[in-house]
Amino acid sequence: QVLASCSFDRTAIVWEEIVGESNDKQRGQSHWIKRTTLVDSRTSVTDVKFAPKHMGLMLTTCSADGVVRIYEAPDVMNLSQWSLQHEISSKLSCSCISWNPSSSRAHAPMIAVGSDDSNVTYGGKVQIYEYNEVTRKYAKAETLMTVTDAVHDIAFAPNLGRSFHVLAIATKDVRIFKLVPLRKDSSSSAPTKFEVQVLAQFDSHNSQVWRVSWNITSTLLASSGDDGCVRLWKANYMDNWKCTGILKGDGSPVSGQPGALSGVLGSATAQSALNGATGR
């Protein structure tokens, strides 16, 4: 197991789990070893995410200075060596990032970046960057101009062969966007353009929303907010999203609320939604 963490101390750290090997007392027991510290950022590192597995062992960080950095470990057996491959300047203070998990050759690698910048003159607080095979660089493909409030978390849904992408955003409410790629010339160096649709928007938390997390089949979205609850959202066959469950922070159901749920699925999804680190 490999884990990455980030901190206000301007660093990101890669940890590896080792099954006891040094002495008899630790034999069979696991412990974590710090493999490397990434120190390129000059401001707080606000989020860190591993790239999808089909891209190899890559790690992305974003910082309060608006820079997204992508690292790669050339040798998966040597986690102490990471090389900086790309730097993307978003010109906005970055708060969260999410990789598009699609492994389809029809979809270029893509990163969504959220910002909690309080400057309203910059407009959209979510930017989409796409890798271009011609220029071998990441370029801005889209800005979600309707998201103008501080973004706390962002999450692409697992793709499962869809031709479009689904993106969940945690801001002052929960929002779900559909990004439909428009056809383009494969030899063009211009990034893909998208038709952006709002699938759903919920203010049921009545407060700031801090985390959003999908289940593995992208059929269920969990969100957590300052109301102390985790809410579960699901779409029906008409693609209409509704709340299917509400859980308190301790995992107990909220009695008397529509959609209150007391189930293992809800508890597991809630725990995933509240997870603050990224692992691989």
Number of C-alpha atoms within 10 A of each C-alpha: 9 17 19 24 20 23 15 12 12 17 20 25 16 20 20 18 14 15 13 15 13 9 7 9 9 12 11 11 11 12 13 14 13 15 17 16 17 18 13 12 20 13 18 19 28 22 26 26 23 23 23 17 11 11 12 14 18 21 22 24 26 32 27 24 19 21 21 24 19 21 20 21 18 14 12 13 8 10 18 15 16 21 13 15 14 15 16 16 17 21 13 23 22 29 25 26 27 24 21 24 22 23 17 14 7 10 17 17 21 22 24 22 28 31 30 20 19 13 13 11 7 12 14 19 27 27 20 22 23 21 20 20 14 11 11 10 15 20 20 20 18 20 18 16 12 11 19 21 20 21 26 21 25 27 26 26 25 20 18 14 10 11 13 15 22 21 21 26 26 25 27 22 20 26 19 21 18 18 18 17 16 10 9 12 8 12 9 12 16 16 17 23 15 18 11 16 13 13 17 17 14 15 13 13 19 12 15 19 25 21 26 30 27 22 16 13 10 16 13 19 26 26 28 27 24 13 14 13 21 31 26 26 21 16 17 9 6 6 10 10 18 14 18 17 21 28 24 18 17 12 19 16 21 17 13 7 10 11 18 20 21 16 13 10 10 24 21 12 22 28 16 17 22 18 12 11 12 14 15 13
